Amino acid sequence: MSNKQQTAVEWLIGEIELGLSYKGMKSAFHKAKELEKQQIIGAHLTGLIYPLEMEATKQAEQYYNETFNQ
């Protein structure tokens, strides 16, 4: 298995593809929302740690490509 991280949407798609029941789907949606919240908080904290003067846009694109591009 790859050690690449997944976005909340990618995780949710994987869960949907499993053919979950209504109850399972509802649970998956709640978990995806929590994952998204944690990812947004993490991204914000990363932005606070690395000031804008350090070419933030370039770093963000590089992070995305290294973490999520397959």
Stockholm file with secondary structure:
# STOCKHOLM 1.0

chainA/1-70         MSNKQQTAVEWLIGEIELGLSYKGMKSAFHKAKELEKQQIIGAHLTGLIYPLEMEATKQAEQYYNETFNQ
#=GR chainA/1-70 SS CCCCCCCHHHHHHHHHHTCCCHHHHHHHHHHHHHHHHHHHHHHHHHHHHSCGGGTHHHHHHHHHHHHHCC
#=GC SS_cons        CCCCCCCHHHHHHHHHHTCCCHHHHHHHHHHHHHHHHHHHHHHHHHHHHSCGGGTHHHHHHHHHHHHHCC
//
